[in-house]
Amino acid sequence: MVFDPITSIWRINFPDPWRNGEMVMYDLQGKEVLKKTISNDPFMELSTPVIPGSYFVEIRGEMGKWSEKIVW
């Protein structure tokens, strides 16, 4: 994941095995705030959420699960 401070957009690059899955963003209380399907595109862009703060991004795909904490 790479953050562009000029556009305030996170860019997630997916290797082939992670495509065709889903990305879910949770707040620190575990509430789902965003869910997107991962298509065959090699990347996904996430724009600023409604409320700035800390979030967990979870990627689920054929390779399993991966998560990372991000701060907006």
C-alpha positions in Angstrom: 0.0 0.0 0.0 1.3 3.4 -0.9 -0.2 6.8 0.2 -0.2 9.8 -2.1 -0.3 12.9 0.2 -1.2 15.2 -2.6 -4.4 13.4 -3.6 -5.0 11.7 -0.2 -5.4 8.4 -2.0 -4.1 5.0 -0.9 -3.0 2.7 -3.8 -3.0 -1.0 -3.3 -1.1 -3.1 -5.8 -2.2 -6.8 -6.1 0.0 -9.6 -7.3 -1.8 -12.1 -9.5 -2.8 -14.6 -6.7 -4.6 -11.9 -4.7 -6.9 -10.8 -7.5 -10.5 -11.9 -7.7 -11.1 -11.4 -4.0 -12.4 -8.6 -1.7 -11.0 -5.7 0.3 -12.7 -4.8 3.6 -11.9 -1.7 5.7 -12.7 -1.7 9.4 -12.6 1.0 12.0 -10.7 0.4 15.3 -13.9 -0.9 16.9 -14.2 -3.6 14.2 -17.1 -2.0 12.4 -17.0 -2.5 8.6 -16.8 0.9 6.9 -16.0 -0.1 3.3 -16.1 -3.3 1.2 -14.9 -3.6 -2.4 -14.5 -6.5 -4.8 -11.0 -7.0 -6.2 -11.2 -7.6 -9.9 -8.5 -8.6 -12.4 -7.0 -5.1 -12.1 -3.5 -5.0 -10.7 -4.4 -2.2 -8.3 -7.1 -0.5 -6.4 -7.3 3.1 -5.2 -9.0 4.1 -1.9 -10.0 7.8 -1.3 -10.3 9.5 2.0 -13.0 8.1 4.3 -15.8 10.2 5.8 -13.9 10.5 9.2 -10.1 10.7 9.3 -8.5 8.2 11.6 -7.0 4.7 11.9 -8.4 1.8 10.0 -7.6 -1.8 9.3 -7.6 -2.9 5.6 -8.1 -6.7 5.1 -7.5 -8.3 1.7 -9.1 -11.7 1.1 -8.2 -13.8 -2.0 -7.1 -17.1 -3.3 -3.9 -16.8 -1.3 -5.6 -16.3 2.1 -5.9 -13.1 4.2 -3.7 -10.2 4.6 -4.3 -7.0 6.8 -2.6 -3.8 7.5 -3.4 -0.8 9.7 -3.5 2.6 7.9 -3.9 6.1 9.3 -5.7 8.9 7.3 
